[in-house]
Amino acid sequence: MKHLSAHISSSILEKSNILESMTLFLKKYDKNNAGCTACNIFKDTVVIGVKNSSHLTLLRNYQNEIIKELNFEFQERLKNEIKKIKFRILVD
């Protein structure tokens, strides 16, 4: 029986690994354990989901810093430089 990774495209696996690493990286901005998660990445945009609007506002204040640090930390793994962050409120 084959492993699950043998059935999934390598590009999807790489993207999921990058998103998981970004989520762990975002923990330093998540002081109140807001549950911020890197949800998707496409072209030059990262989608970050949070549990409620008050935590979204806090993260939005750090948006420029987050973009700079994500570009620095993930420059070798990303195809395009991140220029924009979209925030979404996650629904249970």
ChimeraX attribute file (.defattr): number of C-alpha atoms within 10 A of each C-alpha:
attribute: neighborCount
match mode: 1-to-1
recipient: residues
	/A:1	3
	/A:2	6
	/A:3	7
	/A:4	7
	/A:5	10
	/A:6	8
	/A:7	8
	/A:8	10
	/A:9	9
	/A:10	11
	/A:11	9
	/A:12	11
	/A:13	12
	/A:14	12
	/A:15	16
	/A:16	16
	/A:17	13
	/A:18	18
	/A:19	20
	/A:20	15
	/A:21	14
	/A:22	19
	/A:23	19
	/A:24	14
	/A:25	17
	/A:26	20
	/A:27	15
	/A:28	10
	/A:29	15
	/A:30	18
	/A:31	10
	/A:32	9
	/A:33	12
	/A:34	19
	/A:35	16
	/A:36	24
	/A:37	23
	/A:38	21
	/A:39	19
	/A:40	15
	/A:41	18
	/A:42	11
	/A:43	12
	/A:44	13
	/A:45	16
	/A:46	21
	/A:47	16
	/A:48	23
	/A:49	21
	/A:50	23
	/A:51	17
	/A:52	15
	/A:53	14
	/A:54	11
	/A:55	19
	/A:56	18
	/A:57	13
	/A:58	13
	/A:59	21
	/A:60	15
	/A:61	10
	/A:62	11
	/A:63	15
	/A:64	14
	/A:65	12
	/A:66	19
	/A:67	17
	/A:68	13
	/A:69	14
	/A:70	18
	/A:71	17
	/A:72	12
	/A:73	13
	/A:74	15
	/A:75	13
	/A:76	9
	/A:77	12
	/A:78	16
	/A:79	11
	/A:80	13
	/A:81	16
	/A:82	22
	/A:83	13
	/A:84	15
	/A:85	17
	/A:86	14
	/A:87	21
	/A:88	17
	/A:89	14
	/A:90	15
	/A:91	8
	/A:92	4
